[in-house]
Structures are given as C-alpha cells and as structure tokens.
Amino acid sequence: MKTRDIGFDRFNVIRISTENWRGNDYADFKQEVLRNVNVEAVTNAWQAPFEAWYSPELNWEGKNLDADATCHVCAVDWDYAKVFKLQLLEGSFLPENMLSGENANEESRSKVLNETAAKMIGLQNIIGTHVFVGIHDKVGGKVVGVVKDFHIQQSRVHSTSPPMLFEYNPPVQHLVFIRISPHNQKATIEYIRNIFREFKKDIPFDYSFVTNDYMALYRNEFRMGKILLFCSLLSIFIACMGMFSLVAFMVEHRSKEICIRKINGAEMVDIISLFVREFSLLVCISFVLAAPVAWYFMHRWLMDFDYRIRIGVFIFLGVFAFIWILCMLTLVIQVYKAARRNPAESLKYE
C-alpha cells in the first residue's frame, strides 16, 4: 500500500478540523488562502477519500426492488476532485457555487458516482440518471459525472472499492483539505494558520498531512512487518549458527579421511567437491520439505488482503540460492582449513 496506485493523490494535502462555517466565512477563508501562490486548491468535505463513510441504500428509476444497492456517501464540494486529483471518466464533477438548504436548486442536488456504483445501476447512459440517497430522500438528484474507483479504508487493507456517491451537504462538511506546493511548506502552513485564526478564533488550528493519516491506518501491518522481519533475521542467524556448527563438526569428524585422501594424491578441488555434493543433497531435501509448507501458510495469510503481492517461484528460487551459497561458503572454508592442515597432526594418534 506504500507504493500502489490507490486512485487518488494523498501527498502534499493537509487536513484541518473545523466546525460549521457561518454565512460566507468559508468562501472568504478559501479566497484568502488561495492568495498564497503555494496553495493549489481548497475543499471542504466530510471525510478523506480513503475513510469509511455513511452507507445508505441507493435507489434509482427502474431499480429492481429486490436488489441490494448499499452505497457509501460522502459530502464534498466542487473542488474535492481537484484537491485529491480524482480521475473523471464521464461528465463532470459537482458544479461550482452550489447552494444548500432552502436555496438549493436542481443543480445543487447533483450527484457523482464511482465506477462500481455506475456498474451497479447498470444503465448504458448513466449521466442524467435520477438517484435517491436513502429511504427518506424524496427529491434525489441527477448524476452529472463518474470518477475512477479508488481505494478506501473499510477494514484496513481488506477492502476493494465499494459503490460510492458524492454530493453537496455543507452541514456535515467539517473538514477542510488544502493541497499545497511541496516547496516551502512550513511557511505555507504558517500562512494558513494565520488566516484560519482570523475566521475561527475559538478553535485551535489542528492540522495533519493526509498521507500520514493514510499510513496510520496500516500501523498494525507495519508493526507486524517489523516484528516478522526481526524474527526472520533472528531465525536466519540461529540457523546459520547451527549450520556452521554442523559443518564444523562434520569436517572435524572426517578430518582423518580428508588427510588420507590428501596423502593419496587427491587435489583440494576433489576433496571440496566431495563435501559439496553431499551437503547440497541435504540442502535440496530440506528445501523440498520446507518450501510447500511456507507457500501454503503465506498464501493463506495473503488471501485475506485484496491488495497483495504474488508469491512467485522466483522468490523461492532466490531463497534457495541464498541458502545454498551460504552453506557452500561455510563448507568450503571449513574443508579448506582441514585440508590445509598438516596430515601428521590429524594422524599422530592413529
């Protein structure tokens, strides 16, 4: 999830927690913030794209009454797609300067769907379709656009993109998201802080970077990864110590054999090759026994994740090559030392 394309740009976006804005305060705040050349876009919304949302039933004209059409709904304004760089597939995003409450018109009730929601409705021409959010929505609104699916955080990494709908609903849009330039961010944030205090004197300027909020959702996975890495390195170290001891014991036990072969004219290469063949067979048997078990448990664990790596044969071949080289290197060193020893030292008690 660190490197995967999740369908929106989470970098260089800050989140500011606010309360409801009075009158034109938000519009004035937004205008003042945008005066800074390092501020690229501003939006207010209910949630960031990756967070779980309110999920009512979605209805539309011609819907099968038995169909289960639960849809995630997020209240946003017209610059939400610009801030998070959502990819528009059809139509347009929410129209600018929408109205709310008693002043709301048909344009202000416009809706935007994601790919999954558009496929769920199943109409060939989705733009202009009248949809209703929840059982109490008697007015509804027309679909004006479709955005590409992106990842949300429903249950850590165990979720793909569900049906989503974007609409304008200012009373619940308590968050402000601001896309800023990657340059001179400290000064830009200080500028935003000063503007914010002019409009929200009784609220602390509480901000965070969206990318940090996103990565925090996977804190348990990252912690588990570190623990598994430590345990793996410890296991490799213990295995290497055991292998070193086994090789040293085997070579010492057969030191007289090595000396006799050397006396009888065996070359150093011949002696080393003999041990390499024997030990390579043991390594191959161990690998054949361990690899299927490792693949099974890794595959079972990864099946719980919708975004996962593939366990290819090259991973196991790479592990086998690493283990074999490590074993052979240890073996060659020990055999070479034993073969270089004076035969009289090994055979003096015989």
KAGIJO-V421748 format. One record per residue. N is the residue number from 1. D_LAST is the distance of its C-alpha to the last C-alpha in Angstrom with 1 decimal. Layout:
N|D_LAST  N|D_LAST
This chain:
1|65.2  2|64.7  3|65.1  4|66.9  5|70.6  6|72.3  7|75.8  8|77.2  9|76.6  10|75.5  11|74.8  12|77.3  13|79.4  14|80.3  15|81.6  16|84.3  17|85.4  18|89.2  19|92.0  20|95.0  21|96.8  22|100.6  23|103.0  24|101.9  25|99.3  26|96.4  27|98.2  28|99.0  29|95.5  30|94.1  31|96.5  32|95.7  33|92.0  34|92.3  35|94.1  36|90.7  37|89.3  38|85.8  39|86.8  40|86.7  41|87.8  42|88.8  43|89.0  44|89.4  45|87.9  46|86.7  47|83.0  48|80.4  49|79.6  50|76.2  51|77.5  52|78.7  53|82.4  54|85.4  55|85.2  56|88.6  57|89.8  58|90.9  59|94.1  60|95.9  61|98.7  62|97.9  63|94.8  64|93.7  65|94.4  66|91.3  67|89.0  68|86.6  69|87.1  70|85.6  71|85.5  72|84.1  73|87.0  74|86.8  75|89.8  76|89.7  77|92.1  78|92.6  79|90.1  80|87.1  81|86.0  82|86.4  83|84.3  84|81.4  85|81.9  86|82.3  87|82.7  88|86.1  89|86.2  90|89.8  91|93.0  92|92.8  93|91.6  94|94.0  95|97.2  96|97.8  97|100.1  98|100.0  99|102.3  100|101.6  101|103.5  102|107.2  103|107.1  104|104.5  105|105.6  106|104.0  107|102.0  108|100.6  109|99.3  110|97.2  111|93.7  112|90.5  113|87.9  114|84.3  115|83.1  116|82.0  117|85.3  118|87.2  119|85.3  120|85.9  121|89.6  122|89.3  123|92.4  124|92.5  125|94.6  126|93.2  127|95.2  128|98.4  129|97.2  130|98.6  131|96.0  132|96.3  133|93.7  134|93.6  135|96.2  136|98.6  137|98.9  138|102.3  139|102.7  140|99.4  141|98.9  142|98.3  143|94.9  144|95.1  145|91.5  146|88.0  147|84.8  148|81.3  149|79.0  150|76.7  151|74.1  152|75.2  153|73.3  154|74.2  155|71.0  156|68.5  157|67.1  158|67.9  159|71.3  160|72.8  161|76.3  162|78.9  163|82.7  164|84.2  165|87.7  166|89.0  167|92.4  168|94.4  169|94.9  170|95.3  171|95.5  172|91.8  173|90.6  174|89.3  175|86.6  176|87.1  177|84.6  178|84.8  179|83.0  180|82.5  181|81.2  182|77.6  183|78.9  184|80.2  185|79.6  186|79.9  187|83.4  188|84.4  189|83.4  190|85.2  191|88.3  192|88.1  193|87.7  194|90.9  195|92.8  196|91.5  197|92.7  198|96.2  199|96.4  200|94.3  201|94.9  202|94.0  203|90.7  204|87.5  205|86.0  206|82.9  207|81.0  208|77.6  209|76.1  210|76.1  211|72.6  212|71.2  213|73.1  214|71.6  215|68.0  216|68.5  217|69.1  218|65.4  219|64.1  220|62.2  221|60.6  222|59.5  223|58.2  224|56.3  225|54.9  226|53.6  227|52.0  228|50.4  229|49.2  230|47.6  231|46.0  232|44.7  233|43.2  234|41.7  235|40.2  236|38.8  237|37.3  238|35.7  239|34.5  240|33.0  241|31.2  242|29.8  243|28.9  244|27.2  245|25.1  246|24.3  247|23.3  248|21.2  249|19.4  250|19.0  251|17.7  252|15.2  253|14.1  254|13.7  255|12.4  256|9.3  257|12.0  258|14.2  259|12.1  260|11.6  261|15.4  262|16.2  263|14.6  264|16.6  265|19.7  266|20.3  267|22.9  268|22.8  269|25.7  270|24.1  271|21.1  272|23.6  273|26.0  274|23.6  275|23.2  276|26.9  277|28.0  278|26.1  279|27.3  280|30.8  281|31.2  282|30.5  283|33.0  284|35.6  285|35.4  286|35.9  287|38.8  288|40.5  289|40.4  290|41.5  291|44.1  292|46.8  293|46.7  294|47.1  295|49.9  296|51.7  297|51.9  298|52.8  299|55.5  300|57.0  301|57.2  302|58.7  303|61.3  304|63.2  305|64.0  306|66.7  307|65.3  308|61.6  309|59.0  310|57.6  311|54.0  312|53.3  313|50.3  314|49.6  315|48.8  316|46.0  317|44.8  318|44.8  319|42.8  320|40.3  321|40.0  322|39.5  323|36.7  324|34.9  325|35.1  326|33.9  327|30.9  328|30.0  329|30.5  330|28.1  331|25.5  332|25.9  333|25.5  334|22.2  335|20.7  336|22.1  337|20.5  338|17.0  339|17.6  340|19.0  341|16.0  342|14.3  343|11.2  344|9.8  345|10.2  346|8.4  347|5.2  348|5.6  349|3.8  350|0.0
